[in-house]
Amino acid sequence: MRLLKILVVLVVLALLALTGYAYLGDMEPRQQEIRQPVSLNTGAAPAATPATAAADADQPAEDSDSGQDPAPADAQPADANDLD
């Protein structure tokens, strides 16, 4: 019985020590300034880079007789529910 009391006291002290360390210990996150350039879509046509110029050269030419610009690759078709 005496051994059980000592074990309970040790467990309670360990929990108090752990709680004290959590509140008083040096556990602040490290802060570091990170700067990363961001390109915004301003509507201007992007400059052709050698990688995109080579990719465009591999594709067949579009018929320009229609007078319309082809839809962008990420364009989605209009949905009838979008109309107000």
Disulfide bonds with the S-S distance in Angstrom:
none
